[in-house]
Amino acid sequence: MNDPRPFSRGRALVTGAYGFVGRHVARRLAADGYHVTGLGHGNWVGEDPVSWGIASWHSADVDGETLAEHGGTPDLIAHCAGSGSVAYSLERPREDFRRTVDATLAVLDFVRMHRPDARVVLPSSAAVYGLAETLPIAVDAPLRPLSPYGVHKKMAEDLARSYATHFGVRVAIVRLFSVYGPGLRKQLLWDACRKIAAGPAGFGGDGEETRDWLHVEDAATLLAAAAQAASTECPVVNGGIGEAVTVRAVVDRLAERLGGGPVSFTGTIRPGDPRHFLADVDGSLALGWRPMRTLDDGLDAYAAWYRGQAA
C-alpha cells in the first residue's frame, strides 16, 4: 500500500483503537499524517493495522500505568475507549463507570503529568441530553441523561472541563449521535438485519422514534477536525448530520435491501431511550467539516456487508 502521508504531523495515541469508532479514528489520523499508536482489546478482523500506517499496537486496559508505559509522547490523544451500550450500563453500572469515567480520568491525568502540550479529543454521546425539549438539540441544551450510560458520559465531560480549567489541558468534546457503518455488530442496524433475515421481524417501540444517523467515517473525520480545535475552553460540538430519520424508515430500507418480509413494532419503549434526537451541527460545520456519506448509501453498504457476514 502506498503511504499517502507526505509528512508527519506528530504522534497520536488512540485509546479503544480496536473498537468500532476507535479503529476508524486511527485510520483517519494515520491518513492525515500522524504516527499512530493504539491501545485496546480485540483485533481488526480481516484487516492489517500496519497497512493503514499504524505504528504499533498493544492490548491493554486504559489506566495510568498503561499510558505511562505505552503512551509515549503523543501530540494528540483520541480517547475512544469507554462503554458503548445503554443496556450494558443498566446491567453492570459499576463496570460501565470504570470503562468510561475511570478511563477518562486516567487519560486526562496522564496528560497533566506527562504531556501538558498534547491535545485531547473525547467522543461523548447524545445520551447526555436525555429528553430534549427543543429540536434540533444545541450544545448548550440542558443535560438530563436518562441512563447510567448517559450519566457516565456526562461525568467524563465534567472531568474534561475540570482538567481544562484547572490544569490547562487542551480538550475538545464531540457528542456523537447514532453512529453506524459496516463492521458494527450491535445496536439497531445489526439487530434489524438479523431479525429481517430470520423474518418476520418485530421491534420494540412504535417505529416513529427519530435518530440522527452519522456514518462512522464521517464521525472519524469530525473527531480529527475537533482535535485541532482542542483548547482550555473545552469546545463541544454535536456529531450528527442535522437530519432526523424514523426508526421505521431505517428498518424498512434495510428490509428492502435484504429482501425481508414485513416488520412490526410492539409499542414498548426501552428504559433509557429518548424518543427523538436531532443534532444542531452548526459547531461541527464551523470546523470546516462536512459529512460525506448519505444515509441511503450508508445503508446500502451496511446491508451488503451484512449479507457477506451471513454468507
DOMI-599913 format. One line per field, with one value per residue (C-alpha): residue number from 1; residue in one letter; x, y, z. Coordinates in steps of 0.25 Angstrom, whole numbers. Example, Ala and Ser with C-alpha at 12.3 -4.5 7.8 and 13.67 -1.06 7.14 Angstrom:
BEGIN
i = (1|2)
aa = (a|s)
xx = (49|55)
yy = (-18|-4)
zz = (31|29)
% end
This chain:
BEGIN
i = (1|2|3|4|5|6|7|8|9|10|11|12|13|14|15|16|17|18|19|20|21|22|23|24|25|26|27|28|29|30|31|32|33|34|35|36|37|38|39|40|41|42|43|44|45|46|47|48|49|50|51|52|53|54|55|56|57|58|59|60|61|62|63|64|65|66|67|68|69|70|71|72|73|74|75|76|77|78|79|80|81|82|83|84|85|86|87|88|89|90|91|92|93|94|95|96|97|98|99|100|101|102|103|104|105|106|107|108|109|110|111|112|113|114|115|116|117|118|119|120|121|122|123|124|125|126|127|128|129|130|131|132|133|134|135|136|137|138|139|140|141|142|143|144|145|146|147|148|149|150|151|152|153|154|155|156|157|158|159|160|161|162|163|164|165|166|167|168|169|170|171|172|173|174|175|176|177|178|179|180|181|182|183|184|185|186|187|188|189|190|191|192|193|194|195|196|197|198|199|200|201|202|203|204|205|206|207|208|209|210|211|212|213|214|215|216|217|218|219|220|221|222|223|224|225|226|227|228|229|230|231|232|233|234|235|236|237|238|239|240|241|242|243|244|245|246|247|248|249|250|251|252|253|254|255|256|257|258|259|260|261|262|263|264|265|266|267|268|269|270|271|272|273|274|275|276|277|278|279|280|281|282|283|284|285|286|287|288|289|290|291|292|293|294|295|296|297|298|299|300|301|302|303|304|305|306|307|308|309|310|311)
aa = (m|n|d|p|r|p|f|s|r|g|r|a|l|v|t|g|a|y|g|f|v|g|r|h|v|a|r|r|l|a|a|d|g|y|h|v|t|g|l|g|h|g|n|w|v|g|e|d|p|v|s|w|g|i|a|s|w|h|s|a|d|v|d|g|e|t|l|a|e|h|g|g|t|p|d|l|i|a|h|c|a|g|s|g|s|v|a|y|s|l|e|r|p|r|e|d|f|r|r|t|v|d|a|t|l|a|v|l|d|f|v|r|m|h|r|p|d|a|r|v|v|l|p|s|s|a|a|v|y|g|l|a|e|t|l|p|i|a|v|d|a|p|l|r|p|l|s|p|y|g|v|h|k|k|m|a|e|d|l|a|r|s|y|a|t|h|f|g|v|r|v|a|i|v|r|l|f|s|v|y|g|p|g|l|r|k|q|l|l|w|d|a|c|r|k|i|a|a|g|p|a|g|f|g|g|d|g|e|e|t|r|d|w|l|h|v|e|d|a|a|t|l|l|a|a|a|a|q|a|a|s|t|e|c|p|v|v|n|g|g|i|g|e|a|v|t|v|r|a|v|v|d|r|l|a|e|r|l|g|g|g|p|v|s|f|t|g|t|i|r|p|g|d|p|r|h|f|l|a|d|v|d|g|s|l|a|l|g|w|r|p|m|r|t|l|d|d|g|l|d|a|y|a|a|w|y|r|g|q|a|a)
xx = (0|6|7|-1|5|15|20|18|8|13|9|-5|-10|-24|-30|-40|-34|-39|-53|-63|-61|-46|-41|-47|-41|-27|-28|-33|-21|-11|-16|-15|0|1|9|-2|-1|-13|-18|-29|-34|-38|-34|-37|-44|-39|-30|-16|-14|0|-5|-12|0|-2|12|9|-2|-3|-15|-17|-26|-27|-20|-9|1|-2|-2|12|17|11|6|20|20|7|4|-11|-20|-33|-39|-49|-49|-61|-75|-84|-97|-109|-113|-99|-99|-113|-108|-94|-93|-80|-73|-79|-74|-60|-59|-64|-61|-48|-42|-45|-38|-26|-24|-26|-17|-6|-7|-6|6|14|9|3|4|-4|-18|-29|-42|-53|-64|-76|-91|-104|-109|-104|-116|-127|-141|-139|-149|-145|-140|-130|-122|-112|-99|-104|-117|-119|-112|-122|-117|-127|-118|-105|-98|-102|-99|-85|-82|-86|-77|-66|-69|-69|-55|-50|-55|-49|-35|-36|-40|-31|-19|-19|-21|-26|-38|-50|-63|-71|-85|-88|-102|-105|-92|-93|-86|-80|-74|-84|-89|-98|-110|-121|-116|-109|-121|-130|-122|-122|-137|-141|-132|-140|-153|-164|-157|-162|-156|-159|-164|-174|-164|-167|-155|-145|-130|-119|-110|-95|-86|-74|-65|-71|-70|-55|-53|-61|-53|-40|-45|-49|-36|-29|-39|-36|-33|-34|-48|-52|-61|-73|-79|-90|-87|-99|-103|-115|-125|-136|-140|-150|-146|-157|-151|-138|-143|-152|-140|-132|-143|-144|-129|-129|-142|-148|-163|-172|-167|-175|-174|-178|-180|-172|-162|-148|-143|-133|-136|-141|-151|-145|-131|-127|-113|-111|-98|-94|-82|-77|-79|-71|-59|-59|-65|-75|-82|-79|-87|-103|-111|-116|-102|-98|-110|-107|-92|-97|-107|-96|-87|-97|-100|-85|-85|-97|-91)
yy = (0|14|23|35|44|54|58|55|63|57|45|41|32|25|18|8|7|-7|-2|2|17|16|8|18|29|22|21|35|41|32|36|51|49|44|33|26|16|9|3|-6|-20|-29|-29|-24|-35|-37|-25|-21|-9|-7|-5|7|14|10|9|-1|-7|-12|-20|-13|-6|9|13|22|11|6|20|23|10|10|24|30|45|47|61|57|47|42|35|26|15|14|7|8|2|7|-7|-11|1|-3|-17|-14|0|-1|-7|4|14|8|7|22|31|24|22|37|41|33|40|54|52|45|58|67|59|55|62|76|81|70|72|62|59|52|45|47|43|50|42|53|61|51|56|69|79|86|81|81|80|91|88|97|90|84|71|61|47|36|24|21|21|36|39|34|41|54|51|49|62|69|63|68|82|82|78|89|99|95|89|95|82|85|77|76|68|62|57|46|43|30|25|14|7|-7|-15|-10|-23|-17|-7|-5|-8|-21|-25|-21|-29|-41|-41|-37|-49|-59|-52|-48|-37|-30|-18|-10|4|9|12|27|29|38|38|46|36|39|29|25|30|44|42|39|52|60|55|58|72|75|70|82|91|86|97|100|106|91|93|84|80|70|59|57|62|70|61|53|39|30|16|10|17|11|-3|-3|2|-10|-20|-15|-17|-31|-36|-38|-39|-29|-23|-19|-11|-15|-1|-4|7|2|9|20|22|36|37|47|52|63|70|84|83|98|96|84|91|103|94|93|78|73|59|52|39|39|30|23|20|16|6|0|-2|-8|-17|-22|-24|-32|-41|-44|-47|-56|-64)
zz = (0|-4|8|5|16|11|25|39|47|60|69|72|82|81|93|89|76|73|75|64|65|70|58|48|56|56|41|39|47|40|27|32|34|49|54|62|74|78|92|93|94|82|67|53|47|33|33|36|44|39|25|30|35|50|56|68|75|90|96|109|119|119|132|137|137|123|118|124|118|104|102|98|95|88|82|81|88|83|95|88|100|108|109|97|102|110|112|118|127|133|135|140|144|152|141|132|141|141|126|124|136|141|128|124|137|134|121|126|138|128|120|132|138|125|113|116|102|96|90|95|87|95|88|97|94|91|103|112|107|111|108|99|100|87|74|68|81|83|91|102|104|118|121|127|124|126|128|135|121|119|133|132|119|125|137|127|120|134|137|123|126|140|135|124|134|146|139|125|118|103|101|91|92|81|85|75|71|64|58|48|37|33|44|55|61|71|73|63|50|54|61|50|39|48|50|36|31|41|38|41|49|61|68|81|81|71|60|60|69|61|61|54|47|45|37|45|34|36|51|50|41|51|63|55|52|66|72|64|71|85|95|110|106|104|92|90|77|72|64|54|40|45|39|47|41|48|52|44|31|34|37|24|16|21|19|4|3|9|3|17|20|27|40|53|65|79|84|97|100|105|118|116|101|98|86|78|75|65|65|63|55|54|62|55|41|47|48|33|34|25|25|12|13|11|19|7|2|16|18|4|9|23|16|6|18|26|14|13|28|27|15)
% end
